[in-house]
Amino acid sequence: MATNRSRRLRKKLCVDEFQELGFELNLDFKENLDDQAIDAFLDAFLAEAMDANGLDYVGTDDVGLVCTVERGSVTEEQRAAVEAWLKGRDELTKIEVSPLLDAWYPEKPINPVA
């Protein structure tokens, strides 16, 4: 693919200065939790950790990607807030929160801040 792209195309492709960051979650629930308890956890997670921080979650109940609701990047502060919220919950046995990564092209490195 050509590397000399117009600003409009870079924005449309979410590359270069328009790169959008997010992070991945990997959660393990306690084995004795029933479906209602998991549903209650997910409802609280979406309201208190995602909506309250202007974030959105895409994935299953235990693995997914967190990105912003609007166009843009997740900040390190938002990532830390979600991680702290998850660590405060007793329904989970393991929490993995990835470092920030390119939400559209996870294999690409994060652009340095200009």
N, C-alpha and C positions, 0 to 999 in steps of 0.2 A: 504494500500500500504506500502511496506517496507520502513523504514526510513534509512537503511544502504545501500545507493546507491553508485555506482561507480562514479567517477568524470565525465566520459563520459556520463553516464545516467543523472546526475544532469545538465550537460550542455545542453543535448538534451531536457530535460524537463523544462529548464529555472527556476530552483529552487536553493535554498541555495545561494552560492556565485555567481550564474549565473542569479539571479533574475533580471528581466528587469522592469523598472518603466516607467509609462506614467501618463496621467491625462485625466479626462473626461471634456467635454464641454457641456453646455446646453445654447442655445441662443434663444432669442425671438426677432423677427423682428418687425419693425413698421408695423401696419396694412395697411397703404396706399402704401406700396412698391409693385411694379409690379414684375412679373417674371424676366424681364430684369434687374431690379435693384438688385434683389437677386442674379442672375447669375453673375453680375459684381462684387458684394461683394465677392462671393465665389471664383471667379477667382483671385481677389486681395488677399484674405485670403490665398489661396494656394500658390501664388507666394511670397507674402511679409512676411507672418507670418510662413508658414510651410517650403517652400523650402529654404528661407533665413536663417532659423535656423536649417536645417538638420533634419526636422521633417516630419512626415506623418500623415494624418488624415483619420480615418476610421469611417464612419457613414453616417447620412443623413445631410441635409442642416442645421438642428438646434440641433442635438444631436450626439455626437460621442466621439471617443477616440483618443488622440494624443500620438504617440509613435515615436521612432527614425526611420529614413530610414534604417540605418544599424543596425546590432545587437548591443544592449546596452540599456542604460537607458537615459531617459530625465533628464536633470539637473534642479535644482530649478531656475537657471538663464534663461533657455529656457522657462520654464513655465511662469515666470514673464514677459518675453519679449512678449509672445503670449497674456497674459492677458492685458498688456499695449497697445498692438496693437489693441485689441478688444475694449478696453475702449476709444480709440481715434476715433472710428467709430460712425457715427450718424445714421446708419441704424438699430441699435439694441436698444431695450428698456430694455432688461435684459440680463446679462452675468453671468453665473455660471461657475467658473473654480475650479475643485476639487483639493485637495492636491494631491501630487504624490501618486500613488498606484501601486500595482503589476499589470502589463499590461496583464499577462497571467492568473493569479488567483486573481482577484480583492478582493475576500473575505479574502485572507491571509494577515497578517500584513507585513509591510516592514521590511526586515532584518536590524539589526543595522550595522552601518559601522564598519568594523574590524580595 
